[in-house]
């Protein structure tokens, strides 16, 4: 009996930690799925009203600026802040922003309102990412960094599937107002779940006054200094940003190709978004199930596989019928996002293993910031490109950038292998 009591006592903390991890992942799924739904539906709503792909790309690019600026703060909060309180407040802010969008779009210029809405969405998403990554690794254990990273990536990809599905269904059937109301309710649920999951895991070892601007500047300079002293790690970040810039052409191109060039309904854009989400989910799932079969040493191979997924899209856009072009776009998008997800998991895991524990959140934030900087540049460039050239030409340019990235990774592989 005494032995049984000892076993039950020893299992209790693991059970509680598993319940909290489950609650954290469900909260992340709720928040990210609605962020994905709104970030998908709001620009699409603007595109449906204006019919301009340039305006579509410009609005999406401008909205990324707060996300870029907020990313360092997200890393600092991940290393020094009290995650529970911050996450609850962010959920409430998202709920309020979703409800305010409804009356604001009736009294203000639509492009301005959409930009403001997306600014809030992307800014808060940048704050969430490092904190959720750090908390997930803490709950799973530091010895399971790659699996925890894959788990977070799976939730993100599942959100990228669920978000467009919900966004397409609610926006298509009931309108943008109903989608905003649904999002507000979901964000409120995520705030409650964050509060419950992190109830006894609220602090991340904060020391000193973490609210002063001088502390933020000092922490940011410290992470910059670490990167400058590790030039090879900085090269990895830059190549990841170039890769992300190239892949923006796929996300920007989906609504333009489907609605404008193939003449299909906007609801078919949701199918492409789901295909990309499924591909990403499969990629991160493979790493989570068989982490020993994937490593940072295979990064050249993973990027090369991304290139192979773009080729059939170009071929069918040039010579195939509309139905075949749509099928190739869906299948190619899934393939590309599967390997992009594997690449992303390996890069983030590599950063978490390489960076010191006290700098991990801030260094991760710098990774996300570089990726965020690449995204609006890509949105502006691709938005203009799709207005000026045929989609096949734009995708050929994307393939050229991806091929160059693969070549650069291959050229630097000996130095990167030593780091890994």
MOMO-V506588 format. One record per backbone hydrogen bond with DSSP energy under -1.0 kcal/mol. NH is the residue of the N-H (numbers start at 1). CO is the residue of the C=O. Records with the same first field share a line. If there is no record, write none. Layout:
NH=CO / CO
//
This chain:
5=1
6=2
7=3
8=4
9=5
10=6
11=7
12=8
15=11
16=12
17=13
18=14
19=15
20=16
21=17
22=18
23=19
24=20
25=21
26=22
27=23
28=24
29=25
30=26
31=27
32=28
33=29
34=30
35=31
36=32
37=33
38=34
39=35
40=36
41=37
42=38
44=40
45=41
46=42
47=43
48=44
49=45
50=46
51=47
56=52
57=53
58=54
59=55
60=56
61=57
62=58
63=59
65=62
68=64
69=65
70=66
74=70
75=71
76=72
77=73
78=74
79=75
80=76
81=77
83=202
86=82
87=83
88=84
89=85
90=86
91=87
92=88
93=89
94=90
95=91
96=92
97=93
98=94
99=95
100=96
101=97
104=100
105=101
108=104
113=109
114=110
115=111
116=112
117=113
118=114
119=115
120=116
121=117
122=118
123=119
124=120
125=121
126=122
127=123
128=124
129=125
132=128
133=129
134=130
135=131
136=132
137=133
138=134
139=135
140=136
141=137
144=141
148=144
149=145
150=146
151=147
152=148
153=149
154=150
155=151
156=152
157=153
158=154
159=155
160=156
161=157
162=158
163=159
165=161
166=162
167=163
168=164
169=165
170=166
171=167
172=168
173=169
174=170
175=170
179=175
180=176
181=177
182=178
183=179
184=180
185=181
186=182
187=183
188=184
189=185
190=186
191=187
192=188
193=189
194=190
195=191
196=192
197=193
198=194
199=196
216=212
217=213
218=214
219=215
220=216
221=217
222=218
223=219
224=220
225=221
226=222
227=223
228=224
229=225
230=227
234=230
235=231
236=232
237=233
238=234
239=235
240=236
241=237
242=238
243=239
244=240
245=241
246=242
247=243
248=244
249=246
250=247
251=247
252=248
253=249
254=250
257=253
258=254
259=255
260=256
261=256
262=257
264=258
268=265
269=266
272=268
273=269
274=270
275=271
276=272
277=273
278=274
279=275
280=276
281=277
282=278
283=279
284=280
285=281
286=282
287=283
288=284
289=285
290=286
293=290
298=295
299=296
302=298
303=299
304=300
305=301
306=302
307=303
308=304
310=307
311=307
314=310
315=311
316=312
317=313
318=314
319=315
320=316
325=321
326=322
327=323
328=324
329=325
330=326
331=327
332=328
333=329
334=330
335=331
336=332
337=333
338=334
339=335
340=336
341=337
342=338
343=339
344=340
345=341
346=342
347=343
348=344
349=345
350=346
351=347
352=348
353=349
354=350
355=351
359=356
363=359
364=360
365=361
366=362
367=363
368=364
369=365
370=366
371=367
372=368
373=369
374=370
375=371
376=372
377=373
378=374
379=375
380=376
381=377
382=378
383=379
384=380
385=381
386=382
388=384
389=385
394=390
395=391
396=392
397=393
398=394
399=395
400=396
401=397
402=398
403=399
404=400
405=401
406=402
407=403
408=404
409=405
410=406
411=407
412=408
416=412
417=413
418=414
419=415
420=416
//
